[in-house]
Amino acid sequence: MTAPRQPALRVIQGGPLPDRRDFLRELYTRYGGSVMGRCRYLLKDAAKAEDAMHDVFARALAHAEDFRADASPLTWLMKIATHHCLNQLRSERAGWRQWFERDAAARSEGHGGDGELETRDLVRRLLSKVDEETQAAVVHYHVDGMTLEEVAAVLGRSVPTIRKRLERFAELGGEELRVR
């Protein structure tokens, strides 16, 4: 016969806290400084570290029932903080961020930047230089956000044909209109 199995979750001494907010308040009071220190060390920016620390405690609040007390609460919070900060650093290096920042800089003053009207005028001028089917492909792809496959289906053409039309149009407009 085998011995009875131990439960996967251990009971925290004193029973469960009556309210998750009390649990979070206790964690924040005891370990907030340590979590802030870890976030500041990894992110190298006080403002980002403070935001990250609040995200860590929000995540701890949302997943309080997952805390099994296999380790100390500090170890649990440091693991959350480390993963959160490393994910944030990875996200900051992502290629889409450069595209987003360039797009934000191209917005008109009413929308956050000077260049949107100029970009819009450039696209209109370029569209007037191509046939109607290419115009439709460009609008579906760049404005509507359709995939190459979706544009091909709408226009009744093959994906390579749509790609070639978009690439020819992109050559007229340069890097900003490159097919991805």
Backbone hydrogen bonds, N-H to C=O, Kabsch-Sander energy under -0.5 kcal/mol:
donor,donor_aa,acceptor,acceptor_aa,energy
10,R,68,R,-0.8
15,G,12,I,-1.8
22,D,19,D,-0.6
23,F,19,D,-1.5
24,L,20,R,-2.6
25,R,21,R,-2.8
26,E,22,D,-2.3
27,L,23,F,-2.3
28,Y,24,L,-3.1
29,T,25,R,-2.3
30,R,26,E,-2.4
31,Y,27,L,-3.2
32,G,28,Y,-1.7
35,V,31,Y,-2.5
36,M,32,G,-2.5
37,G,33,G,-2.1
38,R,34,S,-2.1
39,C,35,V,-2.5
40,R,36,M,-2.7
41,Y,37,G,-2.3
42,L,38,R,-2.2
43,L,39,C,-2.7
44,K,40,R,-2.1
49,A,45,D,-2.5
50,E,46,A,-2.3
51,D,47,A,-2.1
52,A,48,K,-2.6
53,M,49,A,-2.6
54,H,50,E,-2.1
55,D,51,D,-2.1
56,V,52,A,-2.5
57,F,53,M,-2.2
58,A,54,H,-2.2
59,R,55,D,-2.5
60,A,56,V,-2.4
61,L,57,F,-2.2
62,A,58,A,-2.4
63,H,59,R,-1.9
64,A,61,L,-1.1
66,D,63,H,-1.5
67,F,63,H,-0.5
67,F,64,A,-1.2
68,R,66,D,-0.5
76,W,72,S,-1.9
77,L,73,P,-2.7
78,M,74,L,-2.7
79,K,75,T,-2.0
80,I,76,W,-2.0
81,A,77,L,-2.9
82,T,78,M,-2.7
83,H,79,K,-2.3
84,H,80,I,-2.5
85,C,81,A,-2.7
86,L,82,T,-2.5
87,N,83,H,-2.3
88,Q,84,H,-2.1
89,L,85,C,-2.4
90,R,86,L,-2.3
91,S,87,N,-2.4
92,E,88,Q,-2.0
93,R,89,L,-1.0
93,R,90,R,-0.6
94,A,91,S,-1.1
97,R,94,A,-1.0
98,Q,94,A,-0.6
98,Q,95,G,-0.6
99,W,95,G,-1.3
100,F,96,W,-2.6
101,E,97,R,-2.8
102,R,98,Q,-2.4
103,D,99,W,-2.4
104,A,100,F,-2.5
105,A,101,E,-1.9
106,A,102,R,-1.0
107,R,104,A,-1.1
111,H,108,S,-1.3
112,G,108,S,-0.7
112,G,109,E,-0.8
113,G,108,S,-4.2
114,D,105,A,-0.5
115,G,105,A,-0.8
115,G,107,R,-0.5
119,T,115,G,-2.8
120,R,116,E,-2.9
121,D,117,L,-2.5
122,L,118,E,-2.4
123,V,119,T,-2.6
124,R,120,R,-2.3
125,R,121,D,-2.5
126,L,122,L,-2.6
127,L,123,V,-2.8
128,S,124,R,-1.7
129,K,126,L,-1.4
130,V,127,L,-1.5
135,Q,131,D,-2.2
136,A,132,E,-2.6
137,A,133,E,-2.4
138,V,134,T,-2.8
139,V,135,Q,-2.5
140,H,136,A,-2.8
141,Y,137,A,-2.5
142,H,138,V,-3.1
143,V,138,V,-0.6
143,V,139,V,-1.6
144,D,139,V,-2.3
146,M,140,H,-2.4
151,V,147,T,-2.5
152,A,148,L,-2.5
153,A,149,E,-2.1
154,V,150,E,-2.4
155,L,151,V,-2.5
156,G,152,A,-1.1
157,R,152,A,-2.0
162,I,158,S,-2.1
163,R,159,V,-2.8
164,K,160,P,-2.4
165,R,161,T,-2.2
166,L,162,I,-2.6
167,E,163,R,-2.6
168,R,164,K,-2.5
169,F,165,R,-2.2
170,A,166,L,-2.6
171,E,167,E,-2.0
172,L,168,R,-1.1
172,L,169,F,-0.5
173,G,169,F,-1.4
174,G,170,A,-2.5
177,L,174,G,-1.3
178,R,175,E,-1.6
